[in-house]
Amino acid sequence: MAEPRIEDWPDPPAMDVGSPEPAVYEERGTAWVAYRCNNEDFSRLGAGTGPDDPGFDEYCAVLRFTGVESLTLGPPGDDRLHEHPLHDAGLEPYSFQVVEDSEEATDGETAHWIVTFGDETLEVIAEDGDVLESQVDVNAPEQALSQVGR
């Protein structure tokens, strides 16, 4: 078998690297993962900006995984990502990634996703993964999970 390699998963919106606060709900082989998104308008805020400026808006995104065989959310965080077994394959912090030639997904029906949040890492082995909602206008990931149709 070929060596595993990390590829970018370009579909999910960028996370708020300061406080993504991922939340997970799993039921009957489907998992939903919500996280706080990066508001690109925030970086342009300056003196005299009013409270109604879109740079202050907070929102979350929700990922959905179906046919889940395995899901873990835990260490390592960004400060110890170098200890992850796939670090040398190209694993990056604050990223959405797919592992090609994964030793964990060998049946030809599943894939291996890794999302590296600041304090923890999400790993999912599942048949499919997609962005269910790219912008849910709430302040907290738990609220986003309660609003999406799961």
Phi, psi and omega in degrees: 000145180291158176292140177296147176220150183264131175240149177292139171256099191281348189289317184293143173296151181300141179277158170283106185293339179284329185198067182288332177043063182297145176232141184234138171229130182231134180206128174047050175081005176238139178232140175244134180233119178250148179208157178283135183266159174282125176267107183297336179288341183298323185293343181264001180295141179215188179301140178085003179285132181276163183294344179271002180298137180299344177295340179271352181294138175246142177206166183234162172241157179232124174263150177231133176239131179243155184064040184290126174260329182206139175215128175227143174225113182178201181300156006270157170270185184299329182286344180233018182300334178298343179274348181293140181301338181259010180303314182290347177276354177118013180298130183241150176287154176054045187224158174250121190220155175240137179265115175273143182057041180290140174286346181272336183236083187250358186277357181080353181251343183242164177230169185236114178252145174227129174240121183258098175279177182296311186261350183203169182235134176259130173233131182228132169249117185204169178285326183209150175219137179209172175268110180286314179221127180270343177208108173249119187280074177223166181271337187230142179303324178299322177295321179298318179298322181287340181269336183279154180283096178250000000 
